[in-house]
Amino acid sequence: MQTTSAVQEPPVMRQSHPPGLYLLFFTEMWERFSYYGMRGLLVLYLTKTALEGGLGIPEASATLLYGYFTSFVYFTPIIGGWIADKFIGQRRAILIGGLTMAVGQFFLFMQPSLSTQAAAFGMPWPTMLGLLLLILGNGFFKPNISTIVGKLYQQGDPLRDAAFTIFYMGINTGAFIAPLVCGFLAENLFATKDASGAILSYGFRYGFLAAGIGMLIGQLAFNLLGRKYLGDVGMYPEGQSADSTKTTVKEPLTKEETDRMAVVFIITLFVVFFWAGFEQAGSSLTLYTDKYINREVAGFLIPTSWFQSVNAGFIVLLGAPVAALWVSLGRRGKDLSIPVKMGLGMVLLGVGFLFMVGAVMQRGGDVADQTIKASIWWLIATYFFHTVGELCLSPVGLSMVSRLSPPALTSMLMGVWFLAPFVAQIAGGYIAKYVEELGALKVFGLIAAFVILAGLILIAIARKLFRMMHGRG
């Protein structure tokens, strides 16, 4: 038995996006600034020696730790989504999550000034605690802000997919700025250098501090302006309202609702392959870039962490055209179905990894000599195709969950959607761990093959999945 909401009438069909979308855009932008600022530094922080301001963890162990950390970032949303749906509402969950993540970043900032005695996995206890708080906070924040976006639009509104693409631009505006700012603080402004300009010690803690401040900025805006631009949307659990005397009738899920939920689970299984490849950006691609990509442009050595901004920068540039494309196709009745869009995204991700194969081949294969560098354009091309693939898959997936979920389960199913990155991050951590053992050529080539194959299979079964959506695909 599930509770279906009859308290709030759905928003009227709109000709333009509501102002609340842009508040959510701004809030999510700063949350992603916080997360990606930290993520851009994490593997470097783990692997650099203590004299360099890092923890000196071996690369194979560090990439595995990175995989487990980022995986649990995507596991906790199913719990946070369920709590919001049943007990506290999305808005309170976002507040709890945001403040928890800010505290986590400040623990990462505090680490060098506290005891350096290792707690586990070679990490001091403030680092461990900071990462745990980021995992917990993200569980409350991530599924619920996406759910509120969907609540602003009526079922069948052609603006819904475009809204999630615009919202996704907010995600990636923060993700674009974060590595530039946090990377500059860690690798330039607060780094100690010798006379030749080589870095002797990194200022990682100041990058983490900036990430925490960014999180607080987003929370301040959300809580000051939420009532004005969002009204009561997301304020209460499903089936409740400001008038506590109002209740709703519990009804069993219909056949159409269970079919739609099944589609969410099936597509979630497929996109595990996408995220396992995509999230190599923060691990194996970062390490490969640091060692084997020619990062010098016009005499300037680009900090490795800055490359975390390339994907996000492409999304900021391409997000609006892609959103306009979905709106145009939808209004003409020619929109691609959700499974086709997502299958196409997976194929494009695989194509991107073929360019990394090209980078390895340009170096003459998996040679250990770090003086032999591959052109930066291989990496740029990889990120370009990854970005286009991501735009076909990730914002469309968020929109899909808001379309297909029963109202009382929307945030929880948004958490289910994030289970794909959870599994993928663990798998991706092991993939990155074995790059040195198996060779980048083999690993990048296998990723390309598996992702393209999975994408083609998803496209092949798209008609069946579309029928199971019962008019919401």
C-alpha positions as CSV (number, residue, x, y, z in Angstrom):
1,M,0.0,0.0,0.0
2,Q,1.4,3.4,-0.9
3,T,0.3,6.9,-0.3
4,T,-0.6,9.0,-3.3
5,S,-0.6,12.7,-3.0
6,A,-3.8,14.6,-3.5
7,V,-2.8,17.7,-1.5
8,Q,-1.1,19.8,-4.2
9,E,-2.6,20.4,-7.5
10,P,0.0,20.0,-10.3
11,P,1.3,23.2,-11.8
12,V,-0.4,24.4,-14.9
13,M,1.1,23.8,-18.3
14,R,3.6,26.6,-18.8
15,Q,5.0,28.4,-21.8
16,S,8.2,29.3,-19.9
17,H,10.1,27.9,-17.0
18,P,9.1,29.0,-13.4
19,P,11.4,31.2,-11.4
20,G,11.9,28.3,-8.9
21,L,13.8,26.4,-11.5
22,Y,16.6,29.0,-11.5
23,L,16.7,29.1,-7.7
24,L,17.3,25.3,-7.8
25,F,19.8,25.9,-10.6
26,F,21.8,28.3,-8.3
27,T,21.6,26.0,-5.3
28,E,22.7,23.0,-7.2
29,M,25.5,25.0,-8.9
30,W,27.1,25.7,-5.5
31,E,26.6,22.2,-4.2
32,R,28.3,20.8,-7.2
33,F,31.0,23.5,-6.8
34,S,31.6,22.0,-3.4
35,Y,31.6,18.4,-4.5
36,Y,33.7,18.7,-7.7
37,G,36.1,21.1,-6.1
38,M,36.9,18.4,-3.6
39,R,36.7,15.6,-6.2
40,G,39.2,17.3,-8.5
41,L,41.8,17.3,-5.7
42,L,41.0,14.0,-3.9
43,V,43.1,11.5,-5.9
44,L,46.0,13.9,-6.0
45,Y,45.7,14.6,-2.3
46,L,45.7,10.9,-1.6
47,T,48.7,10.0,-3.8
48,K,51.1,12.9,-3.2
49,T,53.7,12.3,-0.5
50,A,53.5,13.8,2.9
51,L,56.3,16.3,2.0
52,E,54.1,17.4,-0.9
53,G,51.1,18.0,1.3
54,G,49.4,14.7,0.6
55,L,48.9,11.3,2.3
56,G,51.3,9.2,0.3
57,I,48.9,6.4,-0.5
58,P,49.9,4.1,-3.4
59,E,48.0,4.9,-6.6
60,A,46.3,1.5,-6.8
61,S,44.9,1.9,-3.3
62,A,44.1,5.5,-3.8
63,T,42.0,4.9,-6.9
64,L,40.2,2.1,-5.2
65,L,39.5,4.3,-2.2
66,Y,38.2,7.0,-4.6
67,G,35.9,4.5,-6.2
68,Y,34.4,3.4,-2.9
69,F,34.0,7.0,-1.7
70,T,32.2,8.1,-4.9
71,S,30.1,5.0,-5.0
72,F,28.7,5.5,-1.5
73,V,28.0,9.1,-2.5
74,Y,25.5,7.6,-4.9
75,F,24.2,4.9,-2.5
76,T,22.9,7.1,0.3
77,P,20.4,9.0,-1.9
78,I,18.0,6.0,-1.8
79,I,17.9,6.4,2.0
80,G,17.7,10.2,2.0
81,G,15.0,10.0,-0.6
82,W,12.9,7.6,1.4
83,I,13.3,9.7,4.6
84,A,12.2,12.8,2.7
85,D,9.2,11.1,1.1
86,K,8.0,9.6,4.3
87,F,9.0,11.9,7.1
88,I,10.6,15.3,6.5
89,G,9.9,16.5,2.9
90,Q,12.5,17.4,0.3
91,R,13.2,21.0,1.5
92,R,14.2,20.0,5.0
93,A,16.3,17.1,3.6
94,I,18.2,19.6,1.3
95,L,19.0,21.8,4.4
96,I,20.2,18.8,6.4
97,G,22.3,17.5,3.5
98,G,23.8,20.8,2.6
99,L,25.0,21.7,6.1
100,T,26.4,18.2,6.7
101,M,28.4,18.4,3.5
102,A,29.8,21.8,4.4
103,V,31.0,20.5,7.8
104,G,32.6,17.6,5.9
105,Q,34.6,19.9,3.8
106,F,35.7,21.9,6.8
107,F,37.0,18.7,8.4
108,L,39.1,18.1,5.2
109,F,40.4,21.7,5.6
110,M,41.3,21.1,9.3
111,Q,43.3,17.9,8.6
112,P,46.8,19.3,8.3
113,S,46.5,21.2,11.6
114,L,45.5,18.1,13.6
115,S,47.1,14.8,14.4
116,T,48.5,13.0,11.4
117,Q,48.1,9.6,13.0
118,A,46.4,7.3,10.4
119,A,43.0,6.0,11.3
120,A,42.3,3.6,8.4
121,F,43.4,3.1,4.8
122,G,46.3,5.4,5.5
123,M,44.0,8.4,6.1
124,P,44.0,10.6,9.3
125,W,40.7,10.6,11.2
126,P,39.7,14.1,10.1
127,T,39.9,13.0,6.5
128,M,37.9,9.9,7.2
129,L,35.3,11.8,9.0
130,G,35.1,14.5,6.4
131,L,34.5,12.0,3.6
132,L,31.9,10.2,5.7
133,L,30.0,13.4,6.2
134,L,30.1,14.2,2.5
135,I,28.6,10.8,1.8
136,L,25.8,11.2,4.3
137,G,25.0,14.8,3.4
138,N,24.9,14.0,-0.3
139,G,22.3,11.3,0.4
140,F,19.9,13.9,1.8
141,F,20.7,16.5,-0.8
142,K,21.0,14.9,-4.2
143,P,17.7,13.0,-4.8
144,N,15.5,15.6,-3.2
145,I,16.6,18.7,-5.2
146,S,16.1,16.8,-8.4
147,T,12.6,15.7,-7.2
148,I,11.6,19.3,-6.6
149,V,12.5,20.2,-10.2
150,G,10.1,17.6,-11.4
151,K,7.3,18.8,-9.1
152,L,7.4,22.2,-10.8
153,Y,6.0,20.7,-14.0
154,Q,2.8,18.9,-15.0
155,Q,2.9,15.4,-16.4
156,G,3.2,15.6,-20.2
157,D,4.7,19.1,-20.2
158,P,7.2,19.3,-23.1
159,L,9.3,21.7,-21.0
160,R,10.1,19.0,-18.4
161,D,13.1,17.4,-20.3
162,A,14.4,20.9,-21.1
163,A,14.0,21.9,-17.5
164,F,16.2,19.1,-16.3
165,T,18.8,20.0,-19.0
166,I,18.8,23.6,-17.7
167,F,19.1,22.3,-14.2
168,Y,21.9,20.1,-15.3
169,M,23.7,23.1,-16.6
170,G,23.6,24.5,-13.1
171,I,25.3,21.2,-11.9
172,N,28.0,21.7,-14.5
173,T,28.5,25.4,-14.1
174,G,29.5,24.6,-10.5
175,A,31.5,21.6,-11.7
176,F,33.3,23.8,-14.3
177,I,34.2,26.6,-11.9
178,A,35.2,24.3,-9.0
179,P,38.4,22.6,-10.2
180,L,39.6,26.0,-11.6
181,V,39.2,27.8,-8.3
182,C,40.1,24.9,-5.9
183,G,42.9,23.7,-8.2
184,F,44.3,27.2,-8.4
185,L,44.3,27.5,-4.6
186,A,45.9,24.1,-4.1
187,E,48.4,24.1,-7.0
188,N,49.2,27.7,-7.3
189,L,48.2,30.3,-4.7
190,F,48.9,28.3,-1.6
191,A,51.4,25.9,-3.1
192,T,55.1,26.1,-2.2
193,K,57.4,26.2,-5.2
194,D,61.1,26.2,-5.9
195,A,63.0,28.7,-7.9
196,S,62.1,27.0,-11.2
197,G,58.4,27.0,-10.4
198,A,58.1,23.3,-9.6
199,I,55.7,22.5,-6.8
200,L,57.3,21.3,-3.6
201,S,54.1,21.2,-1.5
202,Y,50.5,21.6,-2.4
203,G,47.9,23.7,-0.6
204,F,45.1,21.1,-0.8
205,R,43.5,22.2,2.5
206,Y,42.6,25.6,1.0
207,G,40.8,24.0,-1.9
208,F,38.7,22.0,0.6
209,L,38.0,25.3,2.5
210,A,36.7,27.0,-0.7
211,A,34.5,23.9,-1.4
212,G,32.9,24.2,2.0
213,I,32.3,28.0,1.6
214,G,30.6,27.3,-1.7
215,M,28.3,24.8,-0.1
216,L,27.2,27.4,2.5
217,I,26.5,30.0,-0.2
218,G,24.1,27.7,-2.0
219,Q,22.3,26.9,1.3
220,L,22.0,30.5,2.2
221,A,20.3,31.3,-1.1
222,F,18.0,28.3,-1.0
223,N,16.7,28.9,2.5
224,L,16.3,32.7,2.1
225,L,14.5,32.6,-1.3
226,G,12.8,29.2,-1.1
227,R,9.4,30.4,0.3
228,K,9.2,33.1,-2.3
229,Y,10.0,31.1,-5.4
230,L,9.0,27.5,-4.5
231,G,6.0,28.1,-2.2
232,D,5.1,24.8,-0.5
233,V,6.6,22.6,-3.2
234,G,8.7,19.9,-1.5
235,M,8.1,21.3,2.0
236,Y,6.2,18.4,3.4
237,P,6.2,14.6,3.0
238,E,3.9,13.1,0.4
239,G,0.3,13.0,1.7
240,Q,0.8,15.9,4.1
241,S,0.5,19.6,3.9
242,A,0.7,22.7,6.2
243,D,-2.9,21.7,7.2
244,S,-2.1,18.6,9.2
245,T,-5.7,17.5,9.2
246,K,-5.6,16.8,5.5
247,T,-4.9,13.1,4.7
248,T,-5.0,11.1,1.5
249,V,-6.4,7.7,0.7
250,K,-3.9,4.8,0.5
251,E,-4.2,3.0,-2.7
252,P,-2.2,0.0,-4.2
253,L,0.0,0.6,-7.1
254,T,-1.6,0.1,-10.5
255,K,-0.3,-2.1,-13.2
256,E,0.8,1.0,-15.2
257,E,2.7,2.3,-12.1
258,T,4.5,-1.0,-11.6
259,D,5.4,-1.2,-15.3
260,R,6.9,2.3,-15.2
261,M,8.8,1.5,-12.0
262,A,10.2,-1.6,-13.7
263,V,11.5,0.6,-16.6
264,V,13.3,2.7,-14.0
265,F,15.1,-0.4,-12.6
266,I,15.9,-1.8,-16.1
267,I,17.4,1.4,-17.4
268,T,19.3,1.9,-14.1
269,L,21.0,-1.5,-14.7
270,F,22.1,-0.4,-18.2
271,V,23.5,2.9,-17.2
272,V,25.9,1.2,-14.7
273,F,28.1,0.6,-17.8
274,F,28.0,4.3,-18.7
275,W,29.0,5.6,-15.2
276,A,31.7,3.0,-14.8
277,G,33.4,4.5,-17.8
278,F,32.4,8.1,-17.3
279,E,33.8,8.4,-13.7
280,Q,37.2,7.4,-14.8
281,A,37.6,11.2,-15.2
282,G,38.4,11.5,-11.6
283,S,40.7,8.5,-11.3
284,S,42.5,6.8,-14.2
285,L,42.1,9.7,-16.6
286,T,43.4,12.1,-14.0
287,L,46.4,10.0,-13.3
288,Y,47.0,9.4,-17.0
289,T,46.7,13.1,-17.7
290,D,49.1,13.9,-14.9
291,K,51.8,11.6,-16.3
292,Y,51.3,11.2,-20.0
293,I,49.4,14.1,-21.5
294,N,51.3,17.2,-22.7
295,R,49.7,19.8,-20.5
296,E,51.9,22.7,-21.6
297,V,50.2,25.4,-23.7
298,A,52.0,28.6,-24.7
299,G,54.6,28.0,-22.0
300,F,52.0,27.5,-19.2
301,L,51.7,24.1,-17.5
302,I,48.0,23.5,-17.0
303,P,47.3,22.1,-13.5
304,T,46.0,18.5,-13.7
305,S,43.0,19.3,-11.6
306,W,41.8,21.9,-14.1
307,F,41.0,19.1,-16.6
308,Q,38.0,18.2,-14.4
309,S,36.4,21.4,-15.7
310,V,36.6,20.4,-19.4
311,N,33.5,18.1,-19.3
312,A,31.5,20.7,-17.3
313,G,32.5,23.5,-19.6
314,F,31.3,21.6,-22.6
315,I,28.0,21.0,-20.8
316,V,27.6,24.7,-20.1
317,L,28.2,25.4,-23.8
318,L,26.1,22.6,-25.2
319,G,23.3,22.3,-22.6
320,A,21.1,25.0,-23.9
321,P,21.3,23.8,-27.6
322,V,20.4,20.3,-26.5
323,A,17.5,21.5,-24.3
324,A,16.2,23.5,-27.3
325,L,16.5,20.4,-29.4
326,W,14.4,18.3,-27.0
327,V,11.8,21.0,-26.8
328,S,11.7,21.4,-30.6
329,L,11.4,17.7,-31.3
330,G,8.8,17.3,-28.5
331,R,6.5,20.0,-29.9
332,R,6.7,18.5,-33.3
333,G,5.9,15.1,-32.0
334,K,9.3,13.7,-33.2
335,D,11.1,13.4,-29.9
336,L,13.3,10.4,-29.3
337,S,12.1,8.0,-26.6
338,I,13.9,8.0,-23.3
339,P,15.6,4.6,-23.9
340,V,16.9,5.7,-27.3
341,K,18.4,8.9,-26.0
342,M,20.1,7.0,-23.2
343,G,21.4,4.3,-25.5
344,L,22.8,6.9,-27.8
345,G,24.5,8.5,-24.8
346,M,26.2,5.2,-24.0
347,V,27.5,4.8,-27.5
348,L,28.9,8.3,-27.5
349,L,30.8,7.6,-24.3
350,G,32.4,4.6,-25.9
351,V,33.4,6.7,-28.9
352,G,35.1,9.1,-26.5
353,F,37.3,6.3,-25.0
354,L,38.5,5.4,-28.5
355,F,40.2,8.8,-28.5
356,M,42.1,7.8,-25.3
357,V,43.1,4.7,-27.2
358,G,44.5,7.0,-29.8
359,A,46.4,8.9,-27.1
360,V,48.1,5.7,-25.9
361,M,49.0,4.7,-29.4
362,Q,50.5,8.1,-30.1
363,R,52.9,7.4,-27.2
364,G,53.8,4.1,-28.8
365,G,51.7,2.0,-26.4
366,D,51.9,1.6,-22.7
367,V,55.5,2.8,-22.3
368,A,56.5,4.0,-18.8
369,D,58.7,6.8,-20.0
370,Q,56.9,10.0,-18.7
371,T,58.9,12.2,-21.1
372,I,56.9,10.8,-24.0
373,K,53.6,12.7,-24.0
374,A,50.4,12.5,-26.0
375,S,48.7,15.5,-27.5
376,I,46.2,17.3,-25.3
377,W,43.6,17.2,-28.1
378,W,43.1,13.4,-27.6
379,L,41.9,14.2,-24.1
380,I,39.8,17.2,-25.2
381,A,38.1,15.0,-27.8
382,T,37.4,12.3,-25.2
383,Y,35.7,14.8,-22.9
384,F,33.7,16.3,-25.8
385,F,32.1,13.0,-26.7
386,H,31.6,12.1,-23.0
387,T,29.8,15.4,-22.6
388,V,27.4,14.9,-25.5
389,G,26.7,11.3,-24.3
390,E,26.1,12.6,-20.7
391,L,23.6,15.2,-22.0
392,C,21.7,12.4,-23.8
393,L,21.6,10.3,-20.6
394,S,21.9,12.0,-17.2
395,P,19.4,14.9,-17.3
396,V,17.0,12.7,-19.3
397,G,17.3,10.1,-16.6
398,L,16.4,12.6,-13.9
399,S,13.4,13.6,-16.0
400,M,12.5,9.9,-16.5
401,V,12.3,9.2,-12.8
402,S,10.1,12.2,-12.2
403,R,7.8,11.1,-15.0
404,L,7.5,7.4,-14.2
405,S,7.5,7.4,-10.3
406,P,4.3,7.2,-8.2
407,P,4.1,10.5,-6.3
408,A,4.7,8.9,-2.9
409,L,7.9,7.2,-4.1
410,T,9.5,9.9,-6.3
411,S,12.5,10.8,-4.1
412,M,13.2,7.2,-3.2
413,L,13.1,6.1,-6.8
414,M,15.4,9.1,-7.6
415,G,17.7,7.4,-5.1
416,V,17.3,4.1,-7.0
417,W,18.4,5.9,-10.1
418,F,21.6,6.9,-8.3
419,L,22.3,3.2,-7.5
420,A,23.7,3.0,-11.0
421,P,26.6,5.3,-10.2
422,F,27.0,3.6,-6.8
423,V,27.7,0.2,-8.5
424,A,29.6,1.9,-11.3
425,Q,31.9,3.8,-9.0
426,I,33.1,0.6,-7.2
427,A,33.6,-1.1,-10.6
428,G,35.3,2.1,-11.9
429,G,37.7,2.0,-8.9
430,Y,38.8,-1.5,-9.7
431,I,39.1,-0.6,-13.4
432,A,41.4,2.3,-12.5
433,K,43.4,0.1,-10.1
434,Y,44.3,-2.2,-12.9
435,V,45.2,0.4,-15.5
436,E,48.9,0.1,-14.5
437,E,48.8,-3.7,-14.4
438,L,46.8,-4.4,-17.6
439,G,47.8,-1.2,-19.5
440,A,45.8,1.8,-20.5
441,L,45.5,0.6,-24.1
442,K,43.6,-2.5,-23.1
443,V,41.5,-0.9,-20.3
444,F,40.4,2.1,-22.4
445,G,39.6,-0.2,-25.4
446,L,37.6,-2.6,-23.3
447,I,35.6,0.2,-21.7
448,A,34.8,1.5,-25.2
449,A,33.6,-1.9,-26.4
450,F,31.4,-2.7,-23.4
451,V,29.7,0.7,-23.3
452,I,29.0,0.8,-27.0
453,L,27.6,-2.8,-26.9
454,A,25.4,-2.0,-23.9
455,G,24.1,1.2,-25.6
456,L,23.2,-0.7,-28.8
457,I,21.3,-3.3,-26.8
458,L,19.3,-0.6,-25.0
459,I,18.4,1.0,-28.3
460,A,17.3,-2.5,-29.6
461,I,14.8,-3.0,-26.7
462,A,13.7,0.6,-26.6
463,R,10.2,-0.1,-28.2
464,K,9.4,-2.7,-25.5
465,L,10.5,-0.3,-22.7
466,F,8.5,2.6,-24.4
467,R,5.3,0.5,-24.2
468,M,5.9,-0.2,-20.6
469,M,6.0,3.5,-19.9
470,H,2.3,3.8,-20.9
471,G,2.5,7.2,-22.5
472,R,5.2,8.8,-20.4
473,G,8.3,7.9,-22.5
